[in-house]
């Protein structure tokens, strides 16, 4: 069933990981399977059998050629450094080469205790597994770089998280699971050769254009490349109102993918200070802070690379700092590109940033829904009769009325026709996102009633986010006051 495994990470020195077997579960049952992803990865599906698949995706049987391991890493969690974290409930089976020739990790998340479990049970409740499945696949459908969900399996066992909950295992696919915290693990131990070997592995795997560089330029180039991907990634998060919730350095992928969906959510009513994580009491990872937290995390990566950038520590700090100081400009450039597309602007004009910020400020004061505002704006671009549906989203209609006049004046400087502009805007502004209350309804039905119908329906809808889906308009609307979910939780 599985395509052939390669073992690039497992061939790194043994201090990079711990060999560990998945802990068998009592009664594995396949509840979700991503067939298109499996086909893209090269799985043999001609004789697919759900019961057999459940055995593989639970870890009860290790595929031929795999060498299961738990990766070592450290990390800053809410600003505090923890020198040893690591995969406490995840097992990397190995890598496969997909049909496009790309190397992809296959990991079982929730597969039992590892040497990095720190007293935990190494398991995952069903709810967080289904949440990550839904949100990661929605992000992929919106064109945002992300880890992906290949399968979800229930275990037939209960895990204790205050109360007994059904257990589950997620099969996660990633370009790699290497994090800023992986570099920090070796740097914290003074293991410069470990940092060097890890950097070489990352360059070979993710940034091969840097292979020809020599000396410190090679490692400064790595920092620059990771920074560019993070700037582009966070700009796309901001463009869909996504709040990660735990932007710790151990949750910052050096490949530029969104990783570790715990207390994440999409904003409804626009509020730049919005926080969904139950543990982020200080708002460190609020929506508007995400770009600057990304820069902070990149600074932590830079610290690990300093001995490789230059033997002279002062000169290394100077060069890394100069690079890091470019991040705000890089991020703003990426963000403006995202937001111009959302407003239907194909060209660049000096006043665009002020126009965008004026809309966001009006949305905040008018308590307007983030996703619906932009989607309905696309309709207004095509027909003035659609304006009423946009205005009704605002508790204070004057917040949008005046802005629309400025926007139309800006559109007059564009060469696109109305229909073409509206279509392009609809490809930049999703109609359907995994709204928190809908996600919670799907999880509750699965956990409490063993009913996966709501999950499957929601998954189908949010993996076609830009399409009009007649008959499913209710999935576009924000939560009613009694349905709102303001706090989400980590899956540990």
N, C-alpha and C positions, 0 to 999 in steps of 0.2 A: 504493500500500500504506500509506504513512505518512499520518496525519492532517495537516491544515495546520499549519505551524509559525508560531509567533509569536516575536518576537526581542526580548524585554524586556531581557535582560542585554546582548545585543549592541548595544543602543541607549544603553548607558551610555558614558561617555567611554572613549576607546581605551586609556588607561593602566590600565584595569581588567582587561585581557586582551591576548592576542596572537592575531591571525588565523592559523589554521593548518589545513592540510588533513590528513585522515587519510592515513597512508602505506599505499599498496596492499599487499596480501599475495598470495602466490603462488597458493594453492589453498584458498580459504575453504570451510568445510563446517559447516553448522548441526548442532550436537549437542544443543542444548536450546532450547526455545521455550516461553514462558509465554503460552499462548493466552488464558486468562481475563484476564490483565493487559492483553494486547494489545487485547482486546475492550473492556475498561473504558477504555482510552486512545483508542478510536475508530479503530483500525486497520481497514482494509478487508481482510477475510480470506476473502471468498467464493471467490476464485481463488488461495488461498495456494499458493505453490510454494517448497519448501525450498531449492532451488538459487538461485532469485532472492533469497530472503530472506537467504541467506548472503552474497550480494554487497552487500546493503544494510547488514547488521549487521557486516560486516567493515570498512566504510568504503571499499570499493573504488569504490562509487558514492555520491555525496552526494545525499540526497533533495532534491527541489525545495523551495525556500523555506528551507532550512537555511543558516546561516552559521557554519561550524565555528570554534571558538575554544578557547583554553586559558586558564583563569582564573588570575589572579595572586593569590597569598596568601603570607603568612609563617606563622610558628608557633613556639611553644615545643615542642621535642621532648625529652622526658625532662627538662624543666626548663630546658634551654638554648635561648636564642632564636636563630632563624635568620631574618634579615630578608627573604630571598626564597626561597620554595619554588615554589608554583604547580603547575599540572597538568603533570607531567613525562611522563605517558603516557596522559592522558585528553583527549578532545575533546568539548566540549559542542556538539551539533548545533543546539540551540535548545529552545524549549518548545512543548508542545502543551496544548490544553485538553481534559481528559478528559470523560467523559459526565456527570460530576457537576459540571462547571463549574470544576474545579480546575486550576490551572496546574501542569504537571509537566515537569521537565527530562528530556531524552533525551541520554545521554552514552555515548560509546564509550570503554571503559577498556582500555588496551593497544594503542591505535591508532597508536603510533609516536612518534618524537621530536617535541618541541616546544621553543620557546625556554626552557622551564623544566626541561628534562630533566637538567641538571646532570651531563652526561657519560654518562647512562644511555641505554639503547637504546629506551626508550619502549614496550617490549613487556611482555607478561605471560606467564608459564608457564601451562599448562592447569590445574595443581593449584589455585593461588589463585583462578582464575576459577570453577572448580566449587565450591570451598569457599565463596566469597562467595554464589554462587547458592543453595547448600543452606541456609546459615545465615541469610541475609537472608530467604528465603522461609519458613523455620521461624519466625523472629521475627515476621513478618507474621501467620502463622497463629495465633500465640499472642497476638495483639492488641497487639504492641509496635511503636511507631512506628519505621519503618526505611526506608532506601532499598530498592529492589526490583530483582530480576533479570528482565529481559525476554527476553534471548537470550544464548546462548554459541556462539561460532564458533571452530573451530580454523583455523589459518592455513596449514597445510602447510609451516611453517617451524620452525626450532629456535631457542630462545633459550638463552643461556649463563647458568647460575646455579651455577657450580662445575662442573656437567656439562651437556651439551646436554639440553634438555627441550622437549617439544612446546609450541608457542606457541598462544595463544588470545586472544580479545577478548570482554569482557563488555559487553552493553548494559545500562546501569544507569538506573533511573528514580528521581527524587527530587523532593520538593516544591521544593527548590533545592539547589545545591551550595555555598551561602555558609556560611562557617565563621567562628569567632572569629578565626582566622588571616587571613581576608580583611580584617577591620577592622584587624588589627595591621599589615598590609602598608602601609596608607596612614598610620596613626599613626606608624609607624617613620620615615617620610619627612617627617613634619611636615605632611602633606597633610590639613589639617583639612577642607577643602572636599570632598576625596575621601571622608573618613569620613562627612560630612554627607550626601553624595549616596548613598552606600551605605546609610546608615541609612534614608533616605527610601525607597529601593527595597525594603528589607526590610520596613518598616512597610506599604507599599502591598501587598506580596505576601503577607506572613504575619500581620500584625497590623493590619488596616485599622481596627479600633476606636480606634487611637491617632491616626488622621488628624486628628481634630478638636482634639487637644491642641496647645498653642502653646509655643514657647520650650523651656526646659530640661525642662519636664514631659514633653514629647514623647519625649525621649531617655532620661530616667529611666524612663519608662513602657516603653520598649523593653527596657532592661536588666531591669526587673521581669518582663516577659512572657517573655523568654528564660529567666530564672531559674526561673520557674514550670514551664516545659516541661522544663527539665533535671531539676528535682527529681522530677517525675512519671516521666520516662524512666528515670532511674537506679534509682528504687524498683522499677520493673518489671523491670529487669535483675536486681536483687538477688533478686527473687521467683522467678526461674527459674534462679538460679545461673549467670548469664552473666557471663563475664569478657572485657571488650573487648580488653585487652592493650596498646593504644597510645592512651591518652586524651590525646594531644597537643592543643594548641589548634587545630591545623590539621585535626584529626579530630573537632572539636566543632561540630556543625551548629547554626546559629541558629534553624532551623525546629523543632528538637526531635526530629529523626530520628536513629536509629543510622546511622552512616556509616563506611565504610572498615573492612571486615572483613579484618584481617590475621591476627595471631597471637591469634585469639579462640578461645574454647572454653567449654563448659558443664562445671561441676564435676560430678564423680561423688561420691566421698567428701567429705563436708563439711569444709572447712578454710578459715576466714576469711582466711588468709594465702596462699591458693593463687595461683600465678602460672603462666601457660602460655607467655608470650613468651620466646623464646630470648635476647632482648637485654635483658630487664628483670631484670638481675642483682640490683638493690637492692630489688626488690619494690615499686617506686613505684606500679605499676598493679595491685597485688594486689586480690582480690575485695573485701575489707573497706575498702580505701582509695578505692574508686570514688566514693562520695558526696563525699568531701573533695577529691578531685582535681577533681570537677565544680565545686565552689565556687572552687577555685584558678583554674580556667579562666575562670569567670565574672568573677573579679577582674581578669583580663587584658582581658576585654571592657570592663569598667567603665573601665579606664585609658584605653582608646581614645576613650571617650565623654565624658570629663571636660570637655574644652573646650566641648562642646555642652550639657552639663548646667548649667553656670554659668560666667560670665565670671570670677568669683572662684574661683581654683583651690582655696583652702582650703575654701570652702563646697561646691564640687563634690565634693571628696574626702569631706567629712563626709556629704553626702547619699548618695553611692554606697556608702560604708562602712556606713551605717545600713541600707541595703537589703540588702547582701550578708550582714550579720549575721543576717538573718532566714532565711537558707537552711537552717541545721540544723533549725529548727522546721518549715519547709515540707517538707523532705525527710522528717523523721520522721513527719509527718502522712500523707504519701503512702505511705511504707513501711508504717506501721501499717495503713492501709487494704488494702494488698496482702496483708499477712500475716494480718490478720483473716479475709479471704476464704479464704485457704488453710487456716485452721483451722476454718472454718465458723461464724465469729462475725459475726452480722448487726448486733449492737449494739456500743456502745463502753462499756468498763468501765475503771476506773483501773488494775487489775492486769494488763491485757492485754499491755503491753510486757514485763513481767517473765515472764509465761507464755511468750511467744514466745521471749525470750532464753534461758529455761531449756531449751526444746526444742532450740534451736540449739546450746547448750553441750553438752547430752547427745548430740546427733548427732556433735559434734566428738569428744568423749571416746569415744563408741561406734563411731566410724569408719563411720557410716551413710551410705548413698547419699542425696544431697539430693533428687533427683526422686522416687525410689521411696518414700522416707519419707512425703512429703506425699500421694502418690497412694494409698498403702495406708492412710494415716490416713483418707482419704475412705471407704474400705471399712469401717473400724472404726466410723465414724460411723453406719453403717447396720446393722452386725451385729457383735456381740462375738466371733463365731466367726472373724472376719478378723484378730483381734489377733495370733495366732501368726505370720502371714505378715509382719506389721510388726515384731514383736520379733526375728525371725530376721535382720533387716538389721543389727542391732547386735551388735558383738563383745562388748559388755558389756550384756546385757539389762536390768540394773538401771537403766541410764540412761534407758530409756523407760518401764519399768513404773510407777515412782512418778509420773512426769509425767502419764501417762494418767489417773490418778485426779484430779489437779488439773484436767486438761482437761475431764473429764466433769462435775466440779463446776461449772466455768464454763459448759458447755453447758446445764446445768440452768437457767440464768438466761435462756436463749433461748426464743423462742416457736415456732421452726420445728419441724416434724416431722422424724423421722430420715431418711426417704426424700428429702424436699425438701432437707435439709441436705447429704446425701451427693451429690446431683446438682449442687448449687451448688458444692460443693468440687471435684467432678470437672471443672467448667468453669473452675476457678481453678488446678488442679494438672495439668499435662500428664502423660500416660503416656509419650509419646514425645518425645525431644529428639534433636538430631543429636549423638549421643555420638561423642567424638573418634575412637575406634577404628573405628567404622562409617564415619565420614567418610573416614578414611584408607584404609580398604579400598576404598571407592568410587573415590577418586582414583587409587589404585594400579592398579585394574583398567582405568580409562580411559586412564591415561598409559602403562602398560606393555603392555597387551593390546588396546587400542582397544575395550574392552568397557564399554559404558555401561549395561548391565543393572543392576549394583549401584547406580549413581548414580540411575537412574530409579526403582528400587524404594525406595531410601531417601528420595528426594524425595516420592514418593507417601505414604509413611508419616508423615514429619515435618510435612507440610502438613495433616495431620488429627491434631494432637497430643493432643487431648482425648478422642478416640474410642477405645473398646475395639476392637481389631483382632484378632479371633480368628485364630490361626495365625501371628501375627507377634510373639508374646511374646518371642522371642529378641532383638528389637530394643529391648526395654525394659531388658534386664539390663546391668549395668556390665561393663566390660572385665575379662577374666581377667588375672592378673598378666603373662602373656606378650603380651597385646594392648595394654597401656596405652601411651598417647601422652602424654608429659608436657611436650613442647615443640612449639610451632607457630611458624611463621616468616612474616614479611612477604612480600608477593607482589612486591616490587620487584626 
